[in-house]
Amino acid sequence: MSTSEQPPFEEAFTRLEEAVHTLEAGGVSLEEATKLFEEGMRLARVCHQHLSATELKITHLQRSFGEQMEMLGGQEKTKDTEQ
């Protein structure tokens, strides 16, 4: 399943929470509990994929920002030595 076919993070997380609450409350058949567990594992994987992709984006942004700051810092040093 590609990321575009997956539910958004918030939806997957909400559905995961609902499955967990239902399992914790009990009162469901073994078959239903098994289905909920399987769905919960799938949703946990989806959430993890979303979080990993977001972490990667943030890392790239931070790296890019750091590189820009280094370039600006180098330009400032050049200006200082020219004076």
C-alpha atoms as one frame of an Amber mdcrd trajectory, in Angstrom:
protein
   0.000   0.000   0.000   1.521   3.318  -1.031   1.390   6.431   1.117  -1.218
   7.970  -1.196  -3.558   4.998  -0.569  -3.137   5.205   3.200  -5.445   7.197
   5.432  -4.031  10.478   6.742  -2.070  10.189   9.989  -4.807  11.718  12.137
  -7.454   9.325  10.810  -5.222   6.278  11.226  -4.257   7.334  14.761  -7.891
   7.914  15.772  -8.913   4.525  14.392  -5.974   2.911  16.210  -7.033   4.521
  19.481 -10.584   3.272  18.984  -9.370  -0.279  18.358  -7.186  -0.167  21.476
 -10.038   1.153  23.641 -12.376  -1.553  22.347  -9.813  -4.268  23.066  -9.070
  -2.867  26.519 -12.761  -2.697  27.377 -13.189  -6.362  26.526 -16.517  -7.975
  25.844 -15.712  -8.846  22.230 -15.416 -12.324  20.777 -12.020 -13.852  20.127
 -12.626 -13.497  16.394 -13.518  -9.797  16.729 -10.543  -9.205  19.048  -8.240
 -10.841  16.502  -9.609  -8.647  13.700  -9.211  -5.540  15.848  -5.652  -6.525
  16.728  -4.770  -7.092  13.062  -6.325  -3.754  12.104  -4.486  -2.071  14.964
  -1.159  -3.472  13.795  -1.850  -2.248  10.252  -2.817   1.196  11.532   0.268
   1.348  13.770   2.405   0.592  10.701   0.621   3.353   8.741   1.200   5.840
  11.578   4.854   4.836  11.771   5.286   5.361   8.020   3.722   8.821   8.240
   5.914   9.761  11.204   9.065   8.454   9.513   8.321  10.418   6.342   7.696
  13.563   8.379  10.892  13.068  10.376  12.845  12.746   7.124  11.313  15.973
   5.783  12.198  17.814   8.998  15.755  16.485   8.887  16.147  17.704   5.300
  14.729  21.115   6.207  17.062  21.432   9.188  20.060  20.417   7.093  19.093
  22.866   4.355  18.610  25.650   6.904  21.992  24.871   8.467  23.687  25.005
   5.067  22.031  28.348   4.324  23.183  29.719   7.664  26.726  28.519   6.970
  26.670  30.266   3.593  25.379  33.463   5.183  27.992  33.178   7.900  30.689
  32.799   5.247  29.396  35.884   3.438  29.507  37.889   6.665  33.127  36.847
   7.258  34.003  37.882   3.696  32.376  41.298   4.257  34.294  41.714   7.529
  37.648  40.954   5.903  36.937  43.355   3.017  36.500  46.286   5.376
